[in-house]
Structure formats: structure tokens, C-alpha cells
Amino acid sequence: MKHIEEKFTVLKHSFLSKNPEGYYRLAQADQALVILSDLFAAEELSLEEITFLTQLVEAEPDTIGMELSERMCVFMPELLAKQFVYLSKSHEKIDPNVLMKNTFVAYISILSYAHPKFNFVPADAELKAKFTFMIKLSKPLRLNLQYQDLSKANLSYCDLRGAFLNHANLEGATLLGANLESAHLTSANLQKANLRKANLSSVQAHFANFREVTMTDANLQNAQLTEVDFTQANLHGSNLSNAYLYKAVLHNADLQLVEATQSRWHDADLKQANLSNGNLYKADMRYAHFKAAMLKAANLKEAYLDHAELIQANLTDVNAVSAHFHNTDLTEAILEYADFSKVDLSMSTLKGTLLAKTNMQDTNLQQTDMRVNQAEKSDFTGATLDINAREYLERKGAIF
């Protein structure tokens, strides 16, 4: 990789060298473009070369990194206006689009790794649009946009696979259909962003802010979402299979028709969330909070809701066959027409709960508070429960 080291040395010297009077020798954007083009335009950098180049950049002292960041940013407006294309005689047979891509990828690879928290994305809306357009066209590998201000940016259908977006500000950004597979979004701000039909499979987005985000029909399979804030988010029809949402906050979130088989929601807060018609087969929701949540017609078959809070939750027509509800609080919940056959409800609370034609066959109700509101035509055949509870349920209309 000696050739990469030599190119970076030339670039660094060109951008940082000063004359005897203390002024930078490189003062014009045209000059900067010529240097960048001569060094990088002719050949596309491989992933190995980009990795080596960014490692060289990161190895520079912080003072050099900051100076280089500032110097390269000075020329960005004019470089964007020229779309990073310099048509020299040596490059006249090369497609200008290729020249643009190769030059921009090298430029952004160096700039984005020169200083970890330096914001290089233009604040001006027009320039920001040109910048994001270049990202879309060039699809840089190992893209580093950490700590960048991309608020209200249009990144629709952008290829951001594996991109580093930790701590980035994407508030109000448009990422319709964007590919963020395996991207890094830890502590990123995506409040009110549009991620409809976006691919976020296998993302690392711990502690990210997704408040009021639109993620309808998004792919979040295997996503790591520890303590993420999805308050009032719209995840209607999204795929959360095998996703990890430990202590995530989903107050008033729209989770209707989600595909969330074998997902993990341990200690998540889903107060007043709507999970109607969602598929939560074998999902782990132990210790989760579902107060006043809507789970109508959801599939909870073989799911784990031990120690969960389902006070005033609506589980009408739910399929919870063979699910685990040990020590769960279902106070004043609605279980009408639900199938709770073969469920472990031992040591749970069903005080004031509404049952009607509920299937409770072969259910474990040992040491369970069964002071339900009503149990009209609910079938408790084969259920295990205390004798006093049976007598009470019979008075409430249960069938044995």
C-alpha cells in the first residue's frame, strides 16, 4: 500500500504547506481539484485501499487532523459546484462520472476520518443537497458520517450499507427506501425522519432517537435497538424479526401488522402502543410494560410475557396458545375471544379482567388472582386452578 501512503503524503503537504509569510500555498478551489484529480480520479480505490487510507488519516495527531479537515472544507462549496470533475488531457478518455466518483470518494474518505467530531456537511440547504447527491451517486465504501448534521437531508434510496452514523443528526431527514443494512446509528437523532420501506436490517442503533419517525414497511430484522426511543413512531407493517429492543420506549407507537417473530422486548415500555394483528410468535417480552396497549388479534403463540404488565391492555382475539404469562399483571385487561389454551398464567393477576368466549383450556392458573369482571362462555376445561377460583368463575359464566 506504499502508493496510497505516497498519495496521502502529497495531499497532506499540498493542503497544509505554507509560504514563508505563513499563508497557505493552496488558496484556490481549482488548484485543490487539480491535486485531488491527479491523485485519485483515474482509478477507483478498493475497499482495502480505502481502509488503509483512512487508517493513515486516523493516525495523524488531532491538531493535524483538525487542520486538514478545516482546509479541505474550505473548498467544498466550489468542489460541489464542479461535481469534483477536472477534465485534464490525461483523463479525457475516462467517463466524467467515473472521475467524479473516484475523486469524491477519496476526498470524503480523507475528510471524514481526519477529525472524529468535525462537522463537514454544509449547513446551507442547497449545498447540503449537492453533498447528499454526491453521496448517492458515488456510494462510498466505509462511509463515515459520525457526528454530522444531516438534518432535513434527502437521502432517499441512498446506499448507506455499513455506514458510520453514530451521533449523527438526521432529524427530519428523508431516507425513503434507503439501504442502511449493518449501519451504525448508536445515539443518532432520527426524530421525525422518513424511513418508509428502508432497510435497517442488522443495524446497531443503541440509544438512538426515533421519536415520531415514519418506518412503515421498514426492514429491521436482527436490528440492535437497546434503549431506543420510538415514542409515537409509525412502524406499521415493519419487520422486527429477531430484533433486540431491550428497554426500548414505544409509547403510543403504531406497531400494527408488524412481523416480529422471536424478537426480544425485555423490559420495553409499550404503554398505549398498538400491536394489533402483529406476529409476535415466540417473542420475548418478559418484564415489558403494555399498560392500555392494543394487541387485538395479535399472534402471541409461545411468546414469553412473564412478569409483564398488561393492565387495561386489549387482547381481544389474541392467539396466545402455549405462551408464558407467569406472574403477569392483567388487571382490567380485555381477553374476549382470545385463545389462552395451554398458557402458564400461574401467580398472575386477572382482577377485573374481561373474558368472553375465551379459550382457557389446559391453562395453568395456580395461585392466580381470578377475580375477573366476567367469564361468559369461557372454556376452562382441563385448567389447573384453586377450588375457590373455580366456584367464582362458574358464577361469572365460565364453562368447565
The 8 nearest C-alpha neighbors of each residue, nearest first, counted from 0:
[[1, 3, 2, 4, 48, 51, 52, 5],
 [0, 2, 4, 3, 5, 6, 7, 51],
 [1, 3, 5, 0, 4, 6, 7, 48],
 [4, 2, 6, 0, 5, 1, 7, 52],
 [3, 5, 1, 7, 2, 6, 8, 0],
 [4, 6, 8, 2, 3, 7, 1, 9],
 [7, 5, 3, 9, 8, 4, 2, 38],
 [6, 8, 10, 4, 9, 5, 11, 3],
 [9, 7, 5, 11, 6, 10, 12, 4],
 [8, 10, 6, 12, 7, 11, 13, 5],
 [11, 9, 7, 13, 12, 8, 14, 6],
 [10, 12, 8, 14, 13, 9, 15, 7],
 [11, 13, 9, 15, 16, 10, 14, 8],
 [14, 12, 10, 11, 15, 16, 9, 25],
 [13, 15, 11, 12, 25, 16, 10, 70],
 [14, 16, 12, 13, 11, 17, 23, 67],
 [17, 15, 12, 13, 23, 14, 24, 18],
 [18, 16, 23, 22, 24, 21, 15, 19],
 [17, 19, 20, 21, 22, 24, 23, 16],
 [20, 18, 21, 17, 22, 23, 24, 16],
 [21, 19, 18, 22, 17, 23, 24, 16],
 [20, 22, 18, 19, 17, 23, 24, 16],
 [23, 21, 17, 18, 20, 24, 19, 16],
 [22, 24, 17, 25, 16, 18, 26, 15],
 [23, 25, 17, 18, 26, 16, 22, 13],
 [26, 24, 23, 14, 27, 13, 30, 31],
 [25, 27, 24, 23, 28, 30, 31, 22],
 [28, 26, 30, 29, 25, 31, 74, 32],
 [27, 29, 31, 74, 30, 32, 77, 78],
 [30, 28, 32, 27, 31, 33, 78, 77],
 [29, 31, 33, 27, 28, 32, 34, 25],
 [30, 32, 28, 34, 29, 33, 35, 27],
 [31, 33, 35, 29, 30, 34, 36, 28],
 [34, 32, 36, 30, 31, 35, 37, 29],
 [35, 33, 37, 31, 32, 36, 38, 30],
 [36, 34, 32, 38, 33, 37, 39, 31],
 [35, 37, 40, 33, 39, 38, 34, 102],
 [38, 36, 34, 35, 39, 33, 40, 41],
 [39, 37, 35, 36, 6, 34, 40, 41],
 [38, 40, 36, 102, 41, 37, 35, 101],
 [41, 39, 36, 98, 102, 101, 42, 37],
 [40, 42, 39, 98, 90, 43, 101, 93],
 [43, 41, 40, 39, 44, 101, 98, 97],
 [42, 44, 101, 45, 41, 40, 39, 100],
 [43, 45, 48, 49, 42, 46, 101, 105],
 [46, 44, 48, 47, 49, 43, 50, 140],
 [45, 47, 49, 48, 50, 140, 44, 141],
 [46, 48, 50, 45, 49, 51, 44, 52],
 [47, 49, 45, 51, 50, 46, 44, 52],
 [50, 48, 52, 46, 51, 47, 53, 44],
 [49, 51, 47, 53, 48, 52, 46, 54],
 [50, 52, 54, 48, 49, 53, 47, 55],
 [53, 51, 49, 55, 54, 50, 48, 56],
 [54, 52, 56, 50, 55, 51, 49, 112],
 [53, 55, 57, 51, 56, 52, 58, 50],
 [56, 54, 52, 58, 53, 57, 51, 59],
 [55, 57, 53, 54, 58, 113, 59, 112],
 [56, 58, 54, 59, 55, 112, 113, 53],
 [59, 57, 55, 56, 54, 60, 53, 61],
 [58, 60, 57, 56, 64, 63, 61, 55],
 [61, 59, 63, 62, 64, 58, 57, 65],
 [62, 60, 64, 63, 65, 59, 114, 113],
 [61, 63, 65, 64, 60, 66, 59, 67],
 [64, 62, 66, 60, 61, 65, 67, 59],
 [63, 65, 113, 61, 67, 114, 62, 66],
 [66, 64, 68, 62, 67, 63, 114, 61],
 [67, 65, 63, 69, 68, 64, 70, 62],
 [66, 68, 70, 64, 65, 69, 63, 71],
 [69, 67, 65, 71, 66, 70, 110, 113],
 [68, 70, 72, 66, 67, 71, 65, 73],
 [71, 69, 67, 73, 72, 68, 66, 14],
 [70, 72, 68, 73, 69, 74, 67, 110],
 [73, 71, 75, 69, 74, 70, 68, 119],
 [74, 72, 70, 71, 75, 69, 76, 28],
 [73, 75, 28, 72, 76, 77, 71, 78],
 [74, 76, 78, 72, 77, 73, 79, 71],
 [77, 75, 79, 78, 74, 80, 126, 73],
 [78, 76, 80, 79, 75, 74, 28, 81],
 [79, 77, 75, 81, 83, 80, 76, 82],
 [78, 80, 82, 76, 81, 77, 75, 83],
 [79, 81, 77, 78, 82, 76, 83, 129],
 [80, 82, 78, 79, 83, 84, 77, 85],
 [83, 81, 79, 80, 84, 78, 99, 133],
 [84, 82, 99, 78, 81, 103, 79, 102],
 [85, 83, 99, 82, 81, 98, 86, 95],
 [84, 86, 87, 36, 33, 32, 83, 98],
 [87, 85, 91, 90, 84, 88, 95, 89],
 [86, 88, 90, 89, 85, 91, 33, 36],
 [89, 87, 91, 90, 86, 92, 85, 93],
 [88, 90, 87, 91, 92, 86, 93, 41],
 [91, 89, 87, 93, 88, 92, 86, 41],
 [90, 92, 88, 93, 89, 86, 87, 94],
 [93, 91, 90, 94, 89, 88, 95, 86],
 [94, 92, 90, 91, 95, 97, 98, 41],
 [93, 95, 97, 96, 98, 92, 91, 90],
 [96, 94, 98, 97, 99, 93, 84, 86],
 [97, 95, 99, 94, 98, 100, 84, 93],
 [96, 98, 100, 94, 95, 99, 101, 93],
 [99, 97, 40, 95, 101, 96, 100, 102],
 [100, 98, 96, 84, 83, 97, 102, 101],
 [99, 101, 137, 97, 103, 102, 98, 104],
 [100, 102, 40, 43, 104, 98, 103, 99],
 [101, 103, 40, 99, 105, 39, 100, 104],
 [102, 104, 106, 100, 105, 101, 107, 99],
 [105, 103, 107, 101, 106, 139, 102, 108],
 [104, 106, 108, 102, 103, 107, 109, 101],
 [107, 105, 103, 104, 109, 108, 110, 102],
 [106, 108, 110, 104, 109, 105, 111, 103],
 [109, 107, 105, 106, 111, 110, 104, 53],
 [108, 110, 107, 106, 112, 111, 113, 53],
 [109, 111, 107, 113, 112, 68, 108, 106],
 [112, 110, 108, 143, 109, 107, 113, 144],
 [111, 113, 110, 114, 109, 57, 53, 56],
 [114, 112, 64, 110, 56, 111, 68, 109],
 [113, 115, 64, 65, 117, 112, 116, 68],
 [116, 114, 117, 112, 113, 145, 111, 146],
 [117, 115, 146, 114, 118, 145, 147, 111],
 [116, 118, 114, 115, 119, 68, 146, 65],
 [119, 117, 147, 120, 116, 146, 148, 121],
 [118, 120, 117, 121, 72, 147, 68, 111],
 [119, 121, 118, 148, 147, 122, 127, 149],
 [122, 120, 127, 123, 126, 119, 124, 130],
 [123, 121, 124, 127, 120, 126, 148, 125],
 [122, 124, 126, 121, 125, 127, 128, 120],
 [125, 123, 127, 126, 128, 122, 121, 152],
 [126, 124, 128, 127, 123, 129, 121, 122],
 [125, 127, 129, 128, 123, 124, 121, 130],
 [128, 126, 130, 124, 121, 129, 125, 123],
 [127, 129, 125, 131, 126, 130, 132, 124],
 [130, 128, 132, 126, 127, 131, 133, 125],
 [129, 131, 127, 133, 132, 128, 126, 134],
 [130, 132, 134, 128, 133, 129, 127, 135],
 [133, 131, 129, 135, 130, 134, 128, 136],
 [134, 132, 136, 130, 131, 135, 137, 129],
 [135, 133, 131, 132, 137, 136, 138, 130],
 [136, 134, 132, 157, 133, 138, 137, 131],
 [135, 137, 133, 134, 138, 132, 100, 157],
 [136, 138, 100, 134, 139, 135, 133, 104],
 [139, 137, 135, 134, 136, 158, 140, 159],
 [140, 138, 104, 142, 137, 141, 134, 108],
 [139, 141, 142, 138, 46, 49, 162, 104],
 [142, 140, 162, 143, 139, 161, 50, 49],
 [141, 143, 162, 140, 139, 163, 144, 108],
 [142, 144, 163, 111, 145, 162, 141, 164],
 [145, 143, 164, 147, 163, 146, 142, 111],
 [144, 146, 164, 165, 167, 147, 163, 143],
 [147, 145, 167, 166, 116, 144, 165, 118],
 [148, 146, 167, 118, 145, 144, 149, 168],
 [149, 147, 168, 150, 167, 120, 146, 118],
 [150, 148, 169, 152, 168, 147, 151, 172],
 [149, 151, 169, 170, 152, 172, 148, 168],
 [152, 150, 172, 171, 170, 149, 153, 173],
 [151, 153, 172, 149, 150, 154, 173, 128],
 [152, 154, 173, 155, 172, 151, 174, 131],
 [153, 155, 174, 157, 173, 152, 156, 131],
 [154, 156, 174, 175, 157, 177, 153, 173],
 [157, 155, 177, 176, 175, 154, 158, 174],
 [156, 158, 177, 135, 154, 155, 159, 178],
 [159, 157, 178, 160, 138, 177, 156, 135],
 [160, 158, 179, 162, 178, 157, 161, 182],
 [159, 161, 179, 180, 162, 182, 158, 178],
 [160, 162, 182, 181, 159, 180, 163, 183],
 [163, 161, 182, 142, 159, 160, 143, 141],
 [162, 164, 143, 183, 144, 145, 165, 182],
 [165, 163, 145, 184, 144, 167, 183, 162],
 [164, 166, 184, 185, 145, 187, 167, 183],
 [167, 165, 187, 146, 186, 145, 164, 185],
 [168, 166, 146, 187, 147, 145, 164, 165],
 [167, 169, 148, 188, 149, 150, 170, 187],
 [170, 168, 150, 189, 149, 172, 188, 167],
 [171, 169, 189, 150, 190, 172, 192, 168],
 [170, 172, 192, 151, 191, 150, 169, 190],
 [173, 171, 151, 192, 152, 169, 150, 170],
 [172, 174, 193, 153, 154, 175, 155, 192],
 [175, 173, 155, 154, 194, 177, 193, 176],
 [174, 176, 155, 194, 195, 177, 173, 197],
 [175, 177, 197, 156, 196, 155, 174, 195],
 [178, 176, 156, 157, 197, 174, 155, 175],
 [177, 179, 198, 158, 159, 180, 160, 197],
 [180, 178, 160, 159, 199, 182, 198, 177],
 [179, 181, 160, 199, 200, 182, 178, 198],
 [182, 180, 202, 201, 161, 160, 179, 200],
 [183, 181, 161, 162, 202, 179, 180, 160],
 [182, 184, 163, 203, 164, 165, 185, 202],
 [185, 183, 204, 165, 164, 187, 203, 186],
 [184, 186, 204, 205, 165, 187, 207, 206],
 [187, 185, 207, 166, 206, 165, 184, 205],
 [188, 186, 166, 167, 207, 184, 165, 185],
 [187, 189, 208, 168, 169, 190, 170, 207],
 [190, 188, 170, 169, 209, 192, 208, 191],
 [189, 191, 170, 210, 209, 192, 212, 188],
 [192, 190, 212, 211, 171, 170, 189, 210],
 [193, 191, 171, 172, 212, 189, 190, 170],
 [192, 194, 173, 213, 174, 195, 175, 212],
 [195, 193, 214, 174, 175, 197, 213, 192],
 [194, 196, 214, 215, 175, 197, 193, 217],
 [197, 195, 217, 176, 216, 175, 215, 194],
 [198, 196, 176, 177, 217, 194, 195, 175],
 [197, 199, 218, 178, 179, 200, 180, 217],
 [200, 198, 219, 179, 180, 218, 202, 197],
 [199, 201, 219, 220, 180, 222, 202, 198],
 [200, 202, 222, 181, 221, 180, 220, 199],
 [203, 201, 181, 222, 182, 200, 199, 204],
 [202, 204, 183, 223, 184, 205, 185, 222],
 [205, 203, 185, 184, 224, 207, 223, 202],
 [204, 206, 225, 185, 224, 207, 227, 203],
 [207, 205, 227, 186, 226, 185, 225, 204],
 [208, 206, 186, 187, 227, 205, 204, 185],
 [209, 207, 188, 228, 189, 210, 190, 227],
 [208, 210, 190, 229, 189, 212, 228, 207],
 [211, 209, 190, 230, 229, 212, 232, 208],
 [212, 210, 232, 231, 191, 190, 230, 209],
 [211, 213, 191, 232, 192, 209, 210, 190],
 [212, 214, 233, 193, 194, 215, 195, 232],
 [215, 213, 195, 194, 234, 217, 233, 212],
 [214, 216, 235, 234, 195, 217, 237, 236],
 [217, 215, 237, 236, 196, 195, 214, 235],
 [218, 216, 196, 237, 197, 214, 215, 195],
 [217, 219, 198, 238, 199, 200, 220, 237],
 [220, 218, 200, 239, 199, 222, 238, 217],
 [219, 221, 200, 240, 239, 222, 242, 218],
 [220, 222, 242, 201, 241, 200, 219, 240],
 [223, 221, 201, 242, 202, 219, 220, 200],
 [222, 224, 203, 243, 204, 202, 225, 242],
 [225, 223, 244, 205, 204, 227, 243, 222],
 [224, 226, 205, 245, 244, 227, 247, 206],
 [227, 225, 247, 246, 206, 245, 205, 224],
 [226, 228, 206, 247, 207, 224, 225, 205],
 [229, 227, 248, 208, 209, 230, 210, 247],
 [228, 230, 249, 210, 209, 232, 248, 231],
 [229, 231, 250, 249, 210, 232, 228, 252],
 [232, 230, 252, 251, 211, 250, 210, 229],
 [233, 231, 211, 212, 252, 229, 230, 210],
 [232, 234, 253, 213, 235, 214, 252, 215],
 [235, 233, 215, 214, 254, 237, 253, 232],
 [234, 236, 215, 255, 254, 237, 233, 253],
 [237, 235, 257, 256, 216, 215, 255, 234],
 [238, 236, 216, 217, 257, 234, 235, 215],
 [237, 239, 258, 218, 219, 240, 257, 220],
 [240, 238, 259, 219, 220, 242, 258, 241],
 [239, 241, 259, 260, 220, 262, 242, 238],
 [242, 240, 262, 221, 261, 220, 239, 260],
 [241, 243, 221, 222, 262, 239, 240, 220],
 [242, 244, 263, 223, 224, 245, 262, 222],
 [245, 243, 224, 264, 225, 247, 263, 246],
 [244, 246, 225, 265, 264, 247, 267, 243],
 [247, 245, 267, 226, 266, 244, 225, 265],
 [246, 248, 226, 267, 227, 244, 245, 228],
 [249, 247, 268, 228, 229, 267, 250, 230],
 [248, 250, 229, 230, 269, 252, 268, 251],
 [249, 251, 230, 270, 269, 252, 272, 271],
 [252, 250, 272, 231, 271, 230, 249, 270],
 [251, 253, 231, 272, 232, 249, 250, 230],
 [254, 252, 233, 273, 234, 235, 255, 272],
 [255, 253, 274, 235, 234, 273, 257, 252],
 [254, 256, 274, 275, 235, 257, 277, 253],
 [255, 257, 277, 236, 276, 235, 254, 275],
 [258, 256, 236, 277, 237, 255, 254, 238],
 [257, 259, 238, 278, 239, 240, 260, 277],
 [260, 258, 240, 239, 279, 262, 278, 257],
 [259, 261, 280, 240, 279, 262, 282, 281],
 [262, 260, 282, 281, 241, 240, 280, 259],
 [261, 263, 241, 282, 242, 240, 259, 260],
 [264, 262, 283, 243, 244, 282, 265, 284],
 [263, 265, 284, 244, 267, 245, 283, 266],
 [264, 266, 245, 284, 285, 267, 287, 263],
 [267, 265, 287, 286, 246, 245, 264, 285],
 [268, 266, 246, 287, 247, 264, 265, 245],
 [267, 269, 248, 288, 249, 270, 287, 247],
 [270, 268, 249, 289, 272, 250, 288, 271],
 [269, 271, 290, 289, 250, 272, 292, 268],
 [272, 270, 292, 291, 251, 250, 290, 269],
 [273, 271, 251, 252, 292, 269, 270, 250],
 [272, 274, 293, 253, 254, 275, 255, 292],
 [275, 273, 254, 255, 294, 277, 293, 272],
 [274, 276, 294, 295, 255, 277, 297, 273],
 [277, 275, 297, 296, 256, 255, 295, 274],
 [278, 276, 256, 257, 297, 275, 274, 255],
 [277, 279, 298, 258, 259, 280, 297, 257],
 [280, 278, 260, 259, 282, 299, 298, 277],
 [279, 281, 260, 300, 299, 282, 278, 302],
 [282, 280, 302, 261, 301, 260, 279, 300],
 [281, 283, 261, 262, 302, 279, 280, 260],
 [284, 282, 263, 303, 285, 264, 302, 262],
 [285, 283, 264, 304, 265, 287, 303, 263],
 [284, 286, 304, 305, 265, 287, 307, 283],
 [285, 287, 307, 266, 306, 265, 284, 305],
 [288, 286, 266, 267, 307, 284, 285, 265],
 [289, 287, 308, 268, 269, 290, 307, 270],
 [290, 288, 309, 270, 269, 292, 308, 291],
 [289, 291, 310, 270, 309, 292, 312, 288],
 [292, 290, 312, 311, 271, 270, 289, 310],
 [293, 291, 271, 312, 272, 289, 290, 270],
 [292, 294, 273, 313, 274, 295, 312, 275],
 [295, 293, 275, 274, 314, 297, 313, 273],
 [294, 296, 275, 315, 314, 297, 293, 316],
 [297, 295, 317, 316, 276, 275, 315, 294],
 [298, 296, 276, 277, 317, 275, 294, 295],
 [297, 299, 278, 318, 279, 300, 280, 317],
 [300, 298, 319, 302, 279, 280, 318, 297],
 [299, 301, 319, 320, 280, 302, 322, 298],
 [302, 300, 322, 281, 321, 280, 299, 320],
 [301, 303, 281, 282, 322, 299, 300, 280],
 [304, 302, 283, 323, 284, 305, 285, 322],
 [305, 303, 285, 284, 324, 307, 323, 306],
 [304, 306, 324, 325, 285, 307, 327, 303],
 [307, 305, 327, 286, 326, 285, 325, 304],
 [308, 306, 286, 287, 327, 304, 305, 285],
 [307, 309, 288, 328, 289, 310, 327, 287],
 [310, 308, 289, 329, 290, 312, 328, 311],
 [309, 311, 290, 330, 329, 312, 332, 308],
 [312, 310, 332, 291, 331, 290, 309, 330],
 [311, 313, 291, 292, 332, 309, 310, 290],
 [312, 314, 333, 293, 294, 315, 332, 295],
 [315, 313, 294, 334, 295, 317, 333, 312],
 [314, 316, 335, 295, 334, 317, 337, 313],
 [317, 315, 337, 296, 336, 295, 335, 314],
 [318, 316, 296, 337, 297, 314, 315, 295],
 [317, 319, 298, 338, 299, 320, 300, 337],
 [320, 318, 300, 299, 339, 322, 338, 317],
 [319, 321, 300, 340, 339, 322, 318, 341],
 [322, 320, 342, 341, 301, 300, 319, 340],
 [323, 321, 301, 302, 342, 319, 320, 300],
 [322, 324, 303, 343, 304, 325, 305, 342],
 [325, 323, 305, 344, 304, 327, 343, 326],
 [324, 326, 305, 344, 345, 327, 343, 323],
 [327, 325, 347, 346, 306, 305, 345, 324],
 [326, 328, 306, 347, 307, 324, 325, 305],
 [327, 329, 348, 308, 309, 330, 347, 310],
 [330, 328, 309, 349, 310, 332, 348, 331],
 [329, 331, 310, 350, 349, 332, 352, 328],
 [332, 330, 352, 351, 311, 310, 350, 329],
 [331, 333, 311, 312, 352, 329, 330, 310],
 [334, 332, 313, 353, 314, 335, 352, 315],
 [335, 333, 315, 314, 354, 337, 353, 336],
 [334, 336, 355, 315, 354, 337, 357, 333],
 [337, 335, 357, 316, 356, 315, 355, 334],
 [338, 336, 316, 317, 357, 335, 334, 315],
 [337, 339, 358, 318, 340, 319, 357, 320],
 [340, 338, 359, 319, 320, 358, 342, 337],
 [339, 341, 360, 359, 320, 342, 362, 338],
 [342, 340, 362, 321, 361, 320, 360, 339],
 [341, 343, 321, 362, 322, 340, 339, 323],
 [342, 344, 363, 323, 324, 345, 325, 362],
 [345, 343, 324, 325, 364, 363, 347, 342],
 [344, 346, 364, 365, 325, 347, 367, 343],
 [347, 345, 367, 326, 366, 325, 365, 344],
 [348, 346, 326, 327, 367, 345, 344, 328],
 [347, 349, 368, 328, 329, 350, 367, 330],
 [350, 348, 329, 330, 352, 369, 368, 371],
 [349, 351, 370, 330, 371, 352, 348, 369],
 [350, 352, 372, 331, 371, 330, 370, 349],
 [353, 351, 331, 371, 332, 349, 372, 350],
 [352, 354, 333, 372, 373, 334, 371, 332],
 [355, 353, 374, 335, 334, 373, 357, 375],
 [356, 354, 335, 375, 357, 374, 377, 336],
 [357, 355, 377, 376, 336, 375, 335, 358],
 [356, 358, 377, 336, 337, 355, 335, 354],
 [357, 359, 338, 378, 339, 340, 360, 377],
 [360, 358, 340, 379, 339, 378, 362, 357],
 [359, 361, 340, 379, 380, 362, 382, 381],
 [362, 360, 382, 381, 341, 340, 380, 359],
 [361, 363, 341, 382, 342, 360, 359, 340],
 [362, 364, 343, 383, 344, 345, 365, 382],
 [365, 363, 345, 384, 344, 367, 383, 362],
 [364, 366, 345, 384, 367, 363, 383, 346],
 [367, 365, 346, 345, 364, 368, 385, 384],
 [368, 366, 346, 347, 364, 365, 345, 369],
 [367, 369, 348, 349, 370, 350, 347, 366],
 [370, 368, 349, 371, 367, 350, 388, 348],
 [369, 371, 350, 368, 351, 349, 372, 391],
 [372, 370, 351, 352, 350, 369, 373, 349],
 [373, 371, 351, 352, 353, 370, 374, 350],
 [372, 374, 395, 353, 371, 354, 375, 396],
 [375, 373, 354, 397, 395, 396, 355, 377],
 [374, 376, 396, 355, 377, 397, 373, 356],
 [377, 375, 356, 397, 396, 398, 355, 374],
 [378, 376, 356, 357, 397, 374, 375, 355],
 [377, 379, 398, 358, 359, 380, 360, 399],
 [380, 378, 359, 360, 399, 382, 398, 381],
 [381, 379, 399, 360, 382, 378, 361, 398],
 [380, 382, 361, 360, 379, 383, 362, 399],
 [383, 381, 361, 362, 379, 360, 380, 363],
 [384, 382, 363, 364, 365, 362, 381, 361],
 [385, 383, 364, 365, 382, 386, 388, 363],
 [384, 386, 388, 387, 389, 365, 366, 383],
 [387, 385, 389, 388, 390, 384, 391, 383],
 [388, 386, 390, 389, 385, 391, 384, 392],
 [387, 389, 391, 385, 386, 390, 369, 392],
 [390, 388, 386, 392, 387, 391, 393, 385],
 [389, 391, 393, 387, 388, 392, 386, 394],
 [390, 392, 388, 394, 389, 393, 387, 395],
 [393, 391, 395, 389, 394, 397, 390, 388],
 [394, 392, 397, 396, 390, 395, 391, 389],
 [393, 395, 391, 392, 396, 390, 397, 374],
 [394, 396, 392, 373, 374, 393, 397, 375],
 [395, 397, 375, 393, 374, 394, 376, 392],
 [398, 396, 393, 377, 374, 376, 392, 375],
 [399, 397, 378, 377, 379, 376, 396, 393],
 [398, 380, 379, 378, 397, 381, 393, 382]]
